């Protein structure tokens, strides 16, 4: 007896697939395979993008550190670099096309000196780094929070770094900003010495004019001068006299003498003690110069009063005593000489810290602080009214400093080049250095007239005391 098999039962026993089912499976596999390939390719692109983005972050960090050092040396570092204006211009960072990436590595003799023409730049000798970053371009810009005035915001620079690089799907970009301290505004401090004026004024009649028991108005009436003139001369006399006899001056001189004695006994090979001794002497001289200048600055308006309102005759009274007037005025001249001499001495001892053996012992960072202090002192010496060679001394110092820094410290070289340009136009120099301008207003605009006035009255005193 024959058995009949249905199509359904036959298929179930054979366990096979129809053509339709096979096509459906192949279609699903194709879709899934396409998705897998797409995901893998996207992951590869994402990995490449992440790598490029990380490189851009690292380059930004490098520029931030360089800019901090640039501005610590030169408040107008962005201007010196040529990146303080907009619109921003993108530069390639390899093959010396950007000043920001021209002193990377010392790869060729003479060792210790980097020449961007032969080494220092990111070129093909620095593979595989060169291949990783050759695609990048950078633009740097920055603006001060306040473009003018004495607001603290003028000391803050907001720098912006823009990087871009080509990708297979377009262009990658990274923008980063940082806020940097770069002093450009004048310090909000009083340059003058702090004086207890009521206490000083109470001493004027007896100690300056020998008229104990009288008031300043009574002294003015007796001498034939006004109250303002008597007060001005009295303060000049007592403040200068007190300062020269003060514990501060005597202690500073003793500290300097003691340190000099110790330094003379210190072996040249004891570099730590040599450096500490010279630095201590430099600081003591500088402190004496600073306080002396504060005395000079405080008394400037009093000399103005004396010059403009003083009669210096006996028409309305006894007049000033010529001999005591000469002594009272000459003490101011002595303090000026103390200031100028102390400043020169401080400069000498700070300069001695740059000796070759001491420089190697202390290292670049510490020596950079000595450079900066020296430049501040040289600047003031350059505007001393009694030191006409001061400006040339400063220029010679900058030339020596540049010769030393060439190939070693690009930040310092750029600063010196910028400073040299400023020196050609004093008004531009003072505009860039408002604190120095405040000092120059006293040293160059006021002190010469005061010293001439002192010479005039001293000569008159000598003439009046000569036998007839």
C-alpha positions in Angstrom: 0.0 0.0 0.0 1.5 3.3 -1.0 1.7 6.2 1.4 1.1 9.8 0.2 3.3 12.7 1.6 2.0 16.2 1.7 4.2 19.1 0.7 4.2 20.5 4.2 5.1 17.2 5.8 7.8 16.7 3.2 9.4 20.1 4.0 9.3 19.4 7.7 11.1 16.1 7.3 13.8 17.5 4.9 14.6 20.5 7.2 15.5 22.8 4.3 14.9 26.6 3.4 13.1 28.1 0.6 14.7 30.5 -1.8 12.7 33.3 -0.3 14.0 32.6 3.2 17.6 32.4 1.9 17.3 35.8 0.2 15.8 37.3 3.3 18.8 36.0 5.3 21.3 37.3 2.8 19.6 40.7 2.9 19.8 40.8 6.7 23.4 39.8 6.7 24.2 42.5 4.1 22.4 45.2 6.2 24.1 44.1 9.4 27.5 43.9 7.7 27.0 47.3 6.3 26.1 48.7 9.7 29.2 46.9 11.2 31.5 48.4 8.6 30.0 51.8 9.1 30.4 51.6 12.8 34.0 50.5 12.5 34.8 53.2 10.0 33.1 55.8 12.2 35.0 54.6 15.2 38.2 55.0 13.2 37.3 58.5 12.2 36.3 59.3 15.8 39.6 57.9 17.0 41.5 60.0 14.5 39.5 63.1 15.5 40.1 62.5 19.2 43.8 62.1 18.5 44.0 65.4 16.6 41.9 67.1 19.3 44.3 65.9 22.0 47.3 67.2 20.0 45.6 70.6 19.7 45.0 70.7 23.5 48.7 69.9 24.1 49.8 72.6 21.6 47.5 75.1 23.4 49.1 74.2 26.7 52.5 74.8 25.3 51.5 78.2 24.0 49.9 79.1 27.3 53.1 78.4 29.2 55.2 80.3 26.6 52.9 83.3 26.8 53.1 83.4 30.6 56.9 83.5 30.4 56.8 86.1 27.6 54.5 88.4 29.5 56.4 88.0 32.8 59.4 89.4 31.0 57.7 91.9 28.7 54.3 93.4 29.6 53.9 94.1 25.9 54.8 90.6 24.8 51.7 90.2 22.5 52.6 93.5 20.8 56.2 92.3 20.4 55.1 89.0 18.9 52.7 90.9 16.6 49.6 89.1 17.8 47.8 92.0 19.6 45.6 93.0 16.6 42.6 91.5 14.8 41.6 89.9 12.5 43.6 86.8 13.4 45.9 85.3 10.8 46.5 81.6 10.9 50.0 80.3 10.7 51.4 76.9 10.1 53.4 75.7 13.1 56.0 73.6 11.3 59.2 74.4 9.3 59.8 77.7 11.1 56.6 79.4 9.7 55.6 80.5 13.2 57.7 82.4 15.7 55.8 80.5 18.4 57.4 77.2 17.3 60.9 78.3 16.4 62.9 77.4 19.5 61.7 73.8 20.3 64.9 71.8 20.5 68.7 72.2 20.3 69.7 69.6 17.7 72.9 70.9 16.2 76.2 72.4 17.4 77.2 74.7 18.9 75.3 73.1 21.8 73.5 75.5 24.1 72.5 77.8 21.3 69.4 77.5 19.2 69.4 78.9 15.7 66.0 78.7 14.0 67.8 78.6 10.6 69.5 75.3 11.4 67.6 73.8 14.4 64.9 74.6 16.9 62.0 74.4 14.5 59.5 71.6 13.9 60.8 70.1 10.7 61.0 66.6 9.1 64.0 65.7 11.3 61.5 65.4 14.1 59.4 62.6 12.8 56.9 61.1 13.7 55.9 64.3 15.7 56.2 66.3 12.5 53.7 64.1 10.7 51.2 64.3 13.6 51.1 68.1 13.8 52.1 69.4 10.3 48.4 69.8 9.5 47.8 72.3 12.4 47.5 76.0 12.0 47.3 78.5 14.8 46.2 82.1 15.4 46.9 84.0 18.6 45.3 87.2 19.7 44.8 89.1 22.9 43.4 92.3 24.4 43.7 94.1 27.7 40.6 94.2 29.8 41.1 98.0 29.8 42.9 99.7 27.0 43.9 102.8 28.9 43.9 104.5 32.3 45.0 103.2 35.7 42.3 100.6 36.3 43.5 97.2 37.6 41.8 95.7 34.6 44.5 97.2 32.4 46.9 94.7 34.0 44.9 91.7 32.7 45.3 90.3 29.2 42.7 87.9 27.8 44.6 85.7 25.3 42.9 83.6 22.7 44.3 80.5 20.9 42.6 79.2 17.7 43.7 76.0 16.1 42.3 74.4 13.0 43.3 71.3 11.0 41.8 69.5 8.0 39.8 66.3 8.4 38.2 63.8 6.0 34.8 65.2 6.8 35.6 68.9 7.0 37.8 70.9 9.4 38.6 70.4 13.1 38.7 73.4 15.4 39.8 74.2 18.9 39.5 77.6 20.7 40.9 78.2 24.1 41.2 81.4 26.2 43.2 82.3 29.3 43.5 85.4 31.5 47.1 86.5 32.1 48.6 89.1 34.4 50.7 91.7 32.5 51.3 94.9 34.5 50.8 98.0 32.4 49.0 100.5 34.7 50.7 102.7 37.2 50.8 101.4 40.7 48.3 103.1 43.0 50.9 103.9 45.6 52.3 107.1 47.1 55.9 107.6 46.2 56.4 110.1 49.0 57.6 109.4 52.6 55.0 109.2 55.3 55.5 112.1 57.7 53.8 113.2 61.0 53.3 116.7 59.9 51.8 118.2 63.1 54.7 116.9 65.1 57.2 118.3 62.7 55.4 121.7 62.5 55.5 122.0 66.3 59.3 121.8 66.3 59.8 124.4 63.5 59.9 127.7 65.5 62.4 126.5 68.1 64.6 124.0 66.2 64.8 125.8 62.8 64.5 129.5 63.6 65.6 129.5 67.3 62.4 131.2 68.4 61.1 128.9 71.1 57.7 129.8 72.5 56.5 131.3 69.2 54.1 129.9 66.7 54.7 129.6 63.0 52.6 132.6 62.2 54.5 134.7 64.7 57.8 133.5 63.2 56.5 134.4 59.8 55.7 137.9 61.0 59.0 138.4 62.6 61.0 137.2 59.6 58.9 138.8 57.0 57.8 135.7 55.2 54.4 134.0 54.9 53.3 131.0 56.9 53.5 128.6 53.9 57.2 129.6 53.3 58.1 129.2 56.9 56.4 125.8 57.1 58.0 124.6 53.8 61.5 125.5 54.9 60.9 124.1 58.4 59.8 120.8 57.1 62.7 120.6 54.6 65.2 121.3 57.4 63.8 118.9 60.0 62.8 116.0 57.8 66.2 115.9 56.0 68.1 116.4 59.2 66.1 113.7 61.0 66.5 111.3 58.1 70.3 111.5 57.9 70.5 111.0 61.6 67.8 108.3 61.8 68.3 104.7 63.1 67.3 103.5 59.6 70.2 105.1 57.8 72.7 104.1 60.5 71.5 100.5 60.5 71.5 100.2 56.8 75.1 101.5 56.6 76.1 99.0 59.4 74.4 96.1 57.6 76.2 97.0 54.4 79.6 97.2 56.2 79.1 93.9 58.0 78.0 92.1 54.8 81.0 93.5 52.9 83.3 92.2 55.7 81.8 88.7 55.5 81.9 88.7 51.7 85.6 89.6 51.7 86.3 86.6 54.0 84.2 84.2 51.9 86.2 81.9 49.6 85.4 82.4 45.9 84.6 78.7 45.6 81.8 79.0 48.2 79.2 79.9 45.6 76.2 79.7 47.9 77.7 82.2 50.4 79.1 84.4 47.6 75.7 84.7 46.0 73.9 85.3 49.3 76.4 87.9 50.4 76.2 89.9 47.2 72.4 89.7 47.1 72.2 90.9 50.7 74.4 93.9 50.0 72.5 94.8 46.8 69.2 94.7 48.7 70.5 96.9 51.5 71.7 99.5 49.0 68.5 99.3 47.1 66.4 99.8 50.3 68.5 102.9 51.2 68.0 104.3 47.8 64.2 103.7 47.9 63.6 105.4 51.2 65.9 108.3 50.2 63.8 108.8 47.1 60.7 108.9 49.2 62.1 111.7 51.2 63.1 113.6 48.0 59.6 113.1 46.6 57.8 114.3 49.7 59.8 117.5 49.9 59.4 118.5 46.2 56.1 120.5 46.7 57.7 122.2 49.7 60.6 123.4 47.5 58.0 124.6 45.0 56.4 126.7 47.7 59.8 128.0 48.9 60.8 128.9 45.3 57.6 130.6 44.4 56.7 132.4 47.6 59.9 133.0 49.4 61.1 136.6 49.6 64.6 136.0 50.9 65.1 139.6 51.9 64.7 141.8 55.0 62.1 144.1 53.7 59.4 143.0 56.2 61.5 141.6 59.0 64.8 140.0 59.9 64.7 137.7 56.9 66.3 134.2 56.8 69.7 133.6 58.2 71.9 133.0 55.2 74.2 130.4 56.8 71.4 128.3 58.4 69.4 128.5 55.2 72.4 127.1 53.3 72.7 124.2 55.7 69.0 123.5 55.7 69.0 123.3 51.9 72.2 121.4 51.5 70.9 118.4 53.5 68.4 117.8 50.7 71.3 117.7 48.3 73.1 115.2 50.5 70.0 112.9 50.5 69.8 113.2 46.7 73.4 112.1 46.5 72.7 109.3 48.9 69.8 108.1 46.7 71.9 108.3 43.5 74.9 106.7 45.0 73.0 103.9 46.7 71.2 103.1 43.4 74.6 102.8 41.6 75.9 100.6 44.4 72.8 98.4 44.2 73.3 98.1 40.5 76.9 97.0 40.9 76.1 94.2 43.3 73.1 93.0 41.4 75.3 92.9 38.3 77.9 90.9 40.2 75.3 88.1 40.5 75.5 87.5 36.8 79.1 86.3 37.0 79.5 83.1 35.0 80.1 80.7 38.0 77.2 82.2 40.0 74.9 82.0 36.9 75.6 78.3 36.5 75.2 77.7 40.2 71.8 79.4 40.6 70.3 78.5 37.2 68.3 80.4 34.6 65.1 81.1 36.6 66.9 82.8 39.5 69.1 84.7 37.1 66.2 85.9 35.2 64.9 87.6 38.4 68.3 89.4 38.7 68.0 90.5 35.1 64.6 92.0 35.7 65.8 93.8 38.9 68.9 95.1 37.0 66.8 96.5 34.2 64.6 98.4 36.6 67.6 100.0 38.3 69.3 100.7 34.9 66.1 102.5 33.8 66.1 104.8 36.8 69.9 105.4 36.5 69.2 106.4 32.9 67.0 109.3 34.0 69.2 110.6 36.8 69.7 114.3 36.2 73.3 114.2 37.5 74.3 111.1 35.4 74.3 112.1 31.7 76.0 108.8 30.8 73.1 106.8 32.4 71.1 106.2 29.2 74.2 105.0 27.3 75.0 102.7 30.2 71.6 101.2 29.9 71.8 100.7 26.2 75.2 99.0 26.6 73.8 96.7 29.2 70.9 95.7 26.9 73.5 94.9 24.2 75.5 92.7 26.5 72.3 91.0 27.7 71.1 90.3 24.2 74.5 88.8 23.2 74.1 86.5 26.2 70.5 85.6 25.6 70.8 85.1 21.8 69.9 81.4 21.1 69.2 80.7 24.7 66.2 82.8 25.7 64.0 84.0 22.9 61.6 85.8 25.3 64.5 88.0 26.6 65.8 88.7 23.1 62.4 89.9 21.9 62.0 92.0 25.0 65.4 93.7 24.5 64.6 94.4 20.8 61.3 96.0 21.8 62.9 98.0 24.6 65.6 99.3 22.2 62.9 100.6 19.9 61.1 102.3 22.7 64.3 104.0 23.9 64.5 105.8 20.5 61.4 107.8 21.5 61.4 108.7 25.2 57.7 109.6 25.2 56.8 106.2 23.9 59.1 104.6 26.4 57.4 106.4 29.3 54.0 105.7 27.9 54.8 102.0 28.1 56.3 102.3 31.6 53.9 104.5 33.6 55.6 103.8 36.9 59.0 104.9 35.5 57.2 108.1 34.2 56.1 108.9 37.7 59.7 108.7 38.9 60.9 110.7 35.8 58.4 113.5 36.6 60.3 114.0 39.9 63.9 113.3 38.8 63.8 115.0 35.4 61.2 117.7 35.9 61.6 118.7 39.5 65.0 117.8 40.9 67.1 119.8 38.5 65.3 123.0 39.4 65.6 122.2 43.1 69.4 121.5 42.8 69.9 124.8 40.9 67.9 126.6 43.6 70.1 125.1 46.3 73.3 126.2 44.5 71.9 129.7 44.0 71.1 130.1 47.7 74.3 128.5 48.8 76.3 130.9 46.6 74.4 133.8 48.0 75.1 132.7 51.6 78.9 132.4 50.8 78.8 135.9 49.2 77.0 137.5 52.1 79.5 136.1 54.6 82.5 137.3 52.7 84.4 140.2 54.3 83.8 143.5 52.6 
